[in-house]
Amino acid sequence: MKRFFLMMIVCSLIATQGFSQQQQPAAENPNAPVISFDKVVQDFGNVALNGLVEYEFHFTNTGREPLIIHACQSTCGCTVPACPREPVAPGEKGSIRVRYTTTQVPGQFDRFFTVISNASNPSVRLNIKGVIVGAVETAAVN
């Protein structure tokens, strides 16, 4: 029994030592790229049932190094973002096109996708939203 308690004390000490180590925050690169979007939310308003809407989110690399977009991750299969594959030089502009296929169900939609890059702000969340209306309502609205 003494061995058991001794072993538990030793294990506890070892475990707490691992948690007591503080990690140093990564030093920020003052020259890192910065992705700055003109707008992060696009409201389409009323859109037709079973339709397709598209939008381009424009951005600028306001940093001092080339911006590389690693991925654009969507929250659902109906929202398809297309990111540039080439690096964006400092001061240059780029865009991310997103396509949203509306559903067969009328009502509000609110979809997000995330842009992941090597920027000092490595993860940016973009949003599209609107209201899906039936064919009869669309004619009355327009």
Steps between C-alpha positions, in 0.01 A plus 500: 500500500789735577641433155166587342481836681865572426441423132191727492698786654783459248254488208321810628827691527603401150159594357496842668851576376378464142220752556717750684717567194390826345523525126659810360272680255630498146679820412292705259652569163473876437528433124230232489226527239165641612178413319257794505152446353286781360201332666447173687120468473295490179124528536328385180156606620224298329618219271305251290421148609733238342730769366868586504655818638863607473714765661867602503657605829787739419810523717840669510829372638593794724805322642861493381531138391308294242162373615430131443145373543515139613130415499141623491281280718123507468243407763286311246506354150263763363760774559803465271785751537780529242829636633797626300782248475777747421673709771374858529786750514508779759265782401325284240130419491323168459155351526320194625192396306222317679203321347193407697233266370169587658287220637147387431390637835404868528640696790809669632850370433823596675815321381863541600832398357849544637808623315822352638830663404852583612389850604542646846122453519514138377129422517231734366131407504285627211121495496225492239133531587159571357144377474389226262156581362263296281441578131177688571660713772805575282277645224318719754823626659669595173 
